Each structure stands twice: as C-alpha cells, then as structure tokens.
Amino acid sequence: MNDFSRMPLVETLFAAAEGRFSFHMPGHRQGQSFPTWLRDKLWTLDTTELEVTGDLNQPAGKVKEAMNLAAAFFGAGHTRFVTTGTTTSLLTALATACPRKSQIILPRRVHQAVMHGVALLDLEPIWADININQDVEEALLRSLHNNPQASAVFVTSPGYDGRTVPLRNIASLVGEMDCSLIVDEAHGSHFVAAPGLLPPSALSQGADLVAMSAHKTLPALTPGSYLHVSKVALESGKIGTDKLGQMLKVFQTSSPSFVIAASLDYARFWLESEGQRSIEKLLTLISQLDQNLPTVVNRTQTEGSDPLRLTYDYRDSGLNRLEVQGIFNQYKVDPEIIDLNQIILIPALDAGIREFKALALALNALGAAADTGSTSRASNGDLSWIASLLDSSAPSSIPISKVMFGNMKKTEVPLRNAHGRVAAEAIVPYPPGVAMVWPGEIITSERIEAIEQLISANIAVYGVHKPDSYSVIVLE
Ligand SMILES: Cc1ncc(COP(=O)(O)O)c(C=O)c1O
C-alpha cells in the first residue's frame, strides 16, 4: 500500500544529518561551513540565466568575471564552472584533448568517467601497469617513452587516500610531444591554498587540463567542479577554449545550476581569504590527534601525500570492517570510507575541536575494543594481492566502446563459471571504487577469486548481481 503522506528521501536525509560528525564529502559539513548570509538565501540563487548573470554555458558578464577570478586564484589560463561534477569535467577534458580513436596512456586506477570517455571517443587505452616496487610516475614515464604517438597522458592525483603522483617530469616530457597531460585532481582542490604545507597543485607542476571536485574538500555544493586549462596550453594553442566550450555543452546539462556555480565562486573566495589559516589550524588538530592514537591504529601517510587526508590502518586491531564501522557509528562519526585495511576520513577544512574530540573518542574506542578482545578477532586477512590486481591490466579482448555501445549479445553467467568470458559490464569493488574488470576484458580465475574474497569480506562489488547466486554479465 502506498503511503503518499510520506517523503522517504527527505525524511531520511534530515535524520541522517542530525547530530553527526561529518568526516566525508561534501566539504561543507551539512551546510555548517557556509555563513548564515549565504546559507539562508542559497535557494534564491536558483535561477535561470538572467541578463545580469550571463550564461554558464556561454560565459560572459558576471559569470565570466567569477570564472576569471577562479582561474587567477588556481593559477590557470582559463577556468569553467561545471555544475554536474568532475565526471562531466573529465569527459569534457578527454573530448577536448583526444581526437577520436587516438591513444591515451593511463594507469588502471581511474574513475569510471574516464573509461566512459574512452568508450565514447573510441580511444585505445595504453595501460601503464604498475609493477611491484615501481611507482605510478615511473610507469607513466616508461609508457610515454614507448608511445610518443599518444594524444594524452591521464593521471589521478591525489587519489582517494591522498597519495599524489609527482607530475613535473611527466609534464616536461609531454611538453616535448604532441600530447596533453590531463589530471584528475578531484580530491585536491585545496592544495593551492597553503603552499609549502600541502602538495603542489597539478597546474603548478605543468598539467594542461585539470579537473577538481570542489565539493569533495571545499565549502561548495555537490557536484561543483572546476575545469582548468593551463596558461601554457592555452597560449601555445594546444588546448582551445572554443573546443572546450563545445565539448562542455555535449556533457553538461543546458540548465546548469546557478546555486552550485555560486558555491564555486564562494569556495574560491573562502579559500583565498580563510584557506591558509584554516589549514594551519586543521594541521594542528591532526597532529594532536596523531600523538594520542591507540597503538593498534596506525596513521598511514606516505611521502608527498595530502596531510589533511586522514588514513588509518586498523589491521593490528584484529577487528573487521563491520566492527570498525559499528564503533564509528556509535560515536556518530561518519568516515568517508572504511575499506579492508584502512579508515579514510575527509575533515572539512574548517573542522574544529568538536569534530576532532568525537573522532578521538571513536578511535580510542576502537583501541579499547581491540585490547579487551570484546569483539570477535576476525580480521580481514592479508588481501594485498587483490590491491595489486587493481594496478595491473587484465587481458583485453574487445574494445570497451564496442562492448558498451555496440549491439553485442550479452548473457548472465554465475561468477564462478565466468573464467575466460569477456565482461560486458564493469566489475567494481566499492570501496575503493576501482575496476577489477572493465567491459571488454577477459575475466580470469585470479580475478574471480579476488571478487569472491571481497564479497565474503562484505565489500560491495558493482557488476556482480545476486538473483540466486553471484552472477556477472558477459558477452555471449
Ligand atoms: C578520483 C575521482 N575522480 C573523479 C570523481 C568524480 O567526481 P564527481 O563526483 O565530482 O563527478 C571522483 C568521485 O568520487 C573521484 O574519486
């Protein structure tokens, strides 16, 4: 029986925001980061393009003025406000820099939007496989040396866990070729605000096209994104703003949101006026927290990674993922992700003592649960071999564009029997949201085993369906 008096989504969202400590995106803490003058009037900004504003898809007037301020602040030659997310920014960047059917060099860990762009443009991916003891930079440089004909190199930096890829050497090699460096800096919009304290931004290292999800770390609404073109790419004519504008119209709605665009304008203003001070304060709170961590929780911060991305390895606690989730929930602390090894938290740039006290309580409770053995000792085991599969390419058989957009016959088979079959859908464990198999790749028994282990560790795996048993969609 339908109960039309209810609003299930509205009710749930209001309840979910009640009294929680947000350590996840968006970066505005359920609106608390916005000053009241903005928060109270946000909805009056929801308008169509007006004479006084200009058109977001055809920047002029005040729209252009705001975008130019953002370009100057982030160190770009040209910036567009994208109100349908970095997903749109990435598709636009690819379509601007890569002619149809050209080759693109990329590591395997990319957001699905990149592979959708590869499929739409019928690009040929050249995977930069990350071998053991090798880093992403090395793998990309080697691929670039071996494939100077590629139209673009694609890099994600920083990743979800805050790890960055040094870009200067890649940018300098790309600069000698007829090639563009596209960087997915979805998680690094804040880098520019505190030079010396945070890693250098992609633009400052010579990237040509950079996409930032402002909503992930700044006080901006979901899914606000900046799409930047570097001064060098613009002045050399490598990237043209006309083409970029045309491509943006392909991928963005014809009714881009002024509320979201205004929040992008505000986020730039806030970062410029408050960013450095807030980041210094946040770093102090983080270092105080680090000094009082329980011994079974280890902060995992690698050289050059974002010091504001809190990643804690909890394996020494002996607790499993659901137990850790339960403890955080008890303390009303919402992390971004708890995966098999680590807890990843994204503090808002203006997070304060209240939030950090709650987080300290949750982490201490985790330590206590491990010490007393009050929870089961079922840890997730060593699953590092699975992580390495996410970095190395699976055998490919049919181009992704043909599988996604062709008229190929598909069928559903039990996961267990899928060995040797060609995947018709991406199979993506979440977390971390990185594909184990892309459409068109052959499903190997090693990857089946990895998927089964992830499922048994309670990780959701998109692309694995569960009618009676686990099944996947493959080509007939
Ligand atoms: C690395 C990375 N790139 C791109 C995206 C897509 O960004 P958006 O949600 O702004 O479309 C995400 C989203 O999670 C991401 O993590």
The ligand as an ORCA input file, in Angstrom:
! r2SCAN-3c Opt
* xyz 0 1
  C      39.301     10.320     -8.265
  C      37.918     10.745     -8.672
  N      37.734     11.314     -9.880
  C      36.529     11.751    -10.292
  C      35.416     11.600     -9.500
  C      34.086     12.089     -9.996
  O      33.798     13.283     -9.379
  P      32.324     13.922     -9.254
  O      31.643     13.174     -8.171
  O      32.593     15.345     -8.912
  O      31.648     13.746    -10.565
  C      35.542     11.003     -8.238
  C      34.362     10.812     -7.389
  O      34.310     10.094     -6.442
  C      36.823     10.567     -7.808
  O      37.013      9.995     -6.608
*
